[in-house]
Amino acid sequence: MKRALITGITGQDGSYLAEFLLDKGYEVHGLVRRSSTFNTDRIDHIYVDPHTPDARLKLHFADLTDGSRLVTLMDQIQPDEVYNLAAQSHVRVSFDEPEYTGDTTGLGTVRLLEAIRSTGSTARYYQASSSEMFGATPPPQNEETPFYPRSPYGVAKVYSYWITKNYREAYGLFASNGILFNHESPRRGDTFVTRKITRAVARIAAGVQDSLFMGNLDSVRDWGYAPEYIEAMWLMLQHDTPEDFVVATNTAYTVRDFLELSFGHAGLEWQKYVRFDERYLRPTEVDALVGDYGKAESLLGWKPRVLTPRLAEIMVDADRRALEVEGSRYVDAVQSA
């Protein structure tokens, strides 16, 4: 039985990856930050009591800011594969918290790599790199495109990318960068633009919200479906040699397009509900990110199937169903009070 370690297991990508690996027969270990409240909603459906003899999902308290804890766990778990998905990953928030973003998203990577190196682990390592590293460099972007990050988050991801390559070349680690372009799903955090839009659509259609405040609507993005991108991560670590891959759809849509697709799927005209709020603008904007996934298709046999129009429909439908469930629970709670 293969054993995998996932940082950021409670996030969108981590939860889908945990499901994917469990389905393939892996024993999965995930790192979670200690908190007085649980933040495991995305993996509660696959969690099994650790006292169960055949439990294959195991959680450990740890943080990428604590290098010594990472060393201890690496020695204890002895994973075959390590997926580093943890980060402060909200681009706009990184302008408000640049130091914390650099510490977790940037230096957290070298702490984890050093834990692998210092324990003599032979684990294959996946680093979650980001299209935000390209920043101001015009599209389409591929593995040879120069980086020009436009946010503290993008800068931290560039550091993570290069330190991963450095450990690969200096110490012979099997370490690969997956340069993933925007990938979304119903599990996306509520403050990310796509989920913010689809959640608002569901609430407006249900009559519980009357407007949606947005920033820049002209940004061009390459949006894919997160569960499909998880497979690409895994394929990178099954490849014969460690390499870096762009994962994208090679299609371009603006935020305005996503608004139109999402509201239109619910039979609404987005212009009636969307309002501008300058607080959602970034100090430095990234105009266009569109990825060329040719290398991943050629060497890994991977290509996207769900494109942005279908993605918007999936997310709107999921948020409308979730709101119906939420409403029925509220009614039940009121009736039983």
Summary of the structure (lengths in Angstrom):
residues: 337
radius of gyration: 20.2
end to end distance: 48.7
largest distance: 64.5
contacts: 1139
relative contact order: 0.13
helix: 46%
strand: 16%
